[in-house]
Amino acid sequence: MICVIRICGQVGIKKEIKETLNRLRLRKKYSCRVLKNPTREQMGMIQKVKDFVAYGELSEEMFEKLKKNCGGKDDTFFRLHPPRGGIDSKKHFEVGKGVLGNHGKKIDNLVERMLK
């Protein structure tokens, strides 16, 4: 189960990136999409927009908590709050302390900070 959270806003984004974010239903800042069984095409779209989103493997417990706090539906789209404590840096997670890019299993910590 892959969780994708849009971090960057809409200003200064290329048209092709904006369209890819729209196809992933990530139209606004801090919107979240959970892909239960991502296809190869969806993974390609995530790789294309990795400079604008945070993503990683969401645990089942956190998914249940997310459903409970953000509507209770079995839908895979959620609106989140800005993270508590703020964002230190938007630089890539792989190269430093930033929030963009692949978080792996640590995406649960970011989602926890973004819930009410």
C-alpha positions as CSV (number, residue, x, y, z in Angstrom):
1,M,0.0,0.0,0.0
2,I,1.6,3.3,-1.2
3,C,0.7,6.6,0.3
4,V,1.4,9.8,-1.8
5,I,1.1,13.3,-0.3
6,R,1.4,16.4,-2.3
7,I,3.8,18.9,-0.6
8,C,4.4,21.6,-3.2
9,G,1.8,24.1,-4.3
10,Q,0.7,25.1,-7.9
11,V,3.0,28.0,-8.7
12,G,5.7,27.5,-11.2
13,I,4.9,23.8,-12.0
14,K,5.3,22.6,-15.6
15,K,2.1,21.6,-17.4
16,E,3.1,17.9,-17.8
17,I,3.8,17.7,-14.0
18,K,0.5,19.4,-13.2
19,E,-1.4,17.0,-15.4
20,T,0.3,14.0,-13.8
21,L,-0.6,15.3,-10.3
22,N,-4.2,15.8,-11.5
23,R,-4.3,12.2,-12.7
24,L,-3.2,11.0,-9.3
25,R,-6.0,13.2,-7.8
26,L,-3.5,15.4,-6.0
27,R,-4.8,18.7,-7.1
28,K,-4.2,20.7,-3.9
29,K,-1.4,21.0,-1.4
30,Y,-1.5,18.4,1.4
31,S,-3.9,16.1,-0.4
32,C,-3.2,12.4,0.1
33,R,-3.8,9.4,-2.0
34,V,-3.5,5.8,-0.9
35,L,-2.9,3.2,-3.6
36,K,-3.7,-0.2,-2.3
37,N,-2.3,-2.2,-5.3
38,P,-0.4,0.3,-7.4
39,T,0.0,-0.5,-11.1
40,R,3.2,-0.1,-13.0
41,E,1.7,3.0,-14.6
42,Q,0.9,4.6,-11.3
43,M,4.4,3.9,-10.0
44,G,5.7,5.6,-13.1
45,M,3.6,8.6,-12.4
46,I,4.9,8.8,-8.8
47,Q,8.4,8.6,-10.1
48,K,7.7,11.5,-12.5
49,V,6.4,13.8,-9.7
50,K,8.8,12.7,-6.9
51,D,10.1,16.2,-6.7
52,F,6.7,17.5,-5.6
53,V,5.4,14.8,-3.4
54,A,6.3,12.6,-0.4
55,Y,5.5,8.9,-0.7
56,G,6.2,5.6,0.9
57,E,4.7,2.3,2.2
58,L,1.8,3.0,4.6
59,S,1.1,0.5,7.3
60,E,-2.3,-1.1,7.7
61,E,-2.7,0.4,11.2
62,M,-2.0,4.0,10.0
63,F,-4.4,3.5,7.1
64,E,-7.2,2.6,9.5
65,K,-6.3,5.6,11.6
66,L,-6.4,7.8,8.5
67,K,-9.8,6.5,7.5
68,K,-11.1,7.0,11.0
69,N,-9.8,10.6,11.3
70,C,-10.5,11.8,7.7
71,G,-14.0,10.7,6.9
72,G,-14.3,7.0,7.7
73,K,-15.0,6.0,4.0
74,D,-13.1,3.2,2.3
75,D,-12.0,5.9,-0.3
76,T,-8.3,6.2,-0.9
77,F,-8.3,10.1,-1.2
78,F,-7.8,12.3,1.9
79,R,-7.2,15.9,2.7
80,L,-4.6,16.4,5.4
81,H,-3.4,19.4,7.6
82,P,0.1,20.9,7.3
83,P,2.5,18.8,9.5
84,R,2.7,19.7,13.1
85,G,6.1,21.2,13.9
86,G,6.3,22.4,10.3
87,I,8.5,21.3,7.4
88,D,12.2,21.7,8.1
89,S,13.2,21.5,4.4
90,K,11.5,20.4,1.2
91,K,14.8,19.0,-0.1
92,H,14.8,15.3,-0.9
93,F,14.5,12.8,1.9
94,E,17.2,10.6,0.4
95,V,19.9,13.2,0.6
96,G,19.1,15.1,3.8
97,K,16.4,16.0,6.2
98,G,13.8,17.1,3.6
99,V,10.3,15.9,3.2
100,L,10.1,15.3,-0.6
101,G,10.8,11.9,-2.2
102,N,10.6,8.3,-1.0
103,H,10.2,7.9,2.7
104,G,9.8,4.1,2.6
105,K,8.3,2.9,5.9
106,K,8.8,6.3,7.6
107,I,5.8,7.8,5.8
108,D,3.7,6.8,8.9
109,N,5.5,9.5,10.9
110,L,4.7,12.2,8.4
111,V,1.0,11.1,8.2
112,E,0.8,11.0,12.0
113,R,2.0,14.7,12.1
114,M,-0.5,15.7,9.5
115,L,-3.6,14.3,11.2
116,K,-5.8,16.5,13.4
